[in-house]
Amino acid sequence: MSENRAHDVVMDIVEGVRDAIRKNDVTFDEYKMAIGYIMKTAQAGELPLMIDVFFNTTLVENMNKKTKGSPNDLQGPYFLEDVPDVTNGKMKTMPHDNEQPMVLKGTIRDTEGNPVPGAEMWIWSSTPDGKYGGFHDNIPSDYYRGKLKTNDDGTYYVESTMPVPYQIPHAGPTGELMRAIGRHTWRPAHVHYKVRAPGFMEFTTQAYFKDAEWVDNDSCSGNQSREFEIAEVIEDGKRIMDIDFVIQPLPAMATA
Ligand SMILES: [Fe+2]
């Protein structure tokens, strides 16, 4: 590894773009159009969105090469740190025609198979019409999300309602680009998880629903590991998402 990491990364990006220009015989007009597009995307405040759509999953791939724990997945833009404690309880939800109750449960273990009690876990997912609390349609920020602590045996349990597929913001320049290159803007229905525990790497992932729409064709290229595509199990009218996660211990600190 070179001492000048910034130089190495930037020049690799530059060479990648130069290769694309050469390979596609890009004209000066097309080059100016691309610069105009980037400026328009920045003015619309969509640069983070547009960049995440293409590259965020690659950072996740890098993390997953190094972990012995469960595979990470995209965090997405709708995580909130300060949310209600829902340990062994229910998330706040609103009555909805398409409501399907859902149970989220399982065990958090370390890489040796030992349960991890007291781990903090955030779980969040969309409303039955594809919105997020705290972000869309004045849905309060404490709905369809919560934080819990794993029990003494490392287990977790909370109830909510099933999320549905939704489109990433698509009315602006990001949607325009996706349509121009023949791609859609849908994400499969999913549940987000984040786990933090002392002595362990932070773990962020998503779970999906087996055979669900878009699960093979996510606009944001999530679900690369295919590890958490959960088959349909219904108990007492509730969809059961029973998932065990393995979290990775922090690397041992080097001793002087
Ligand atoms: Fe999401």
Residues whose N, C-alpha, C, O or C-beta is under 5 A from the ligand:
A	BS01	LIG	G76
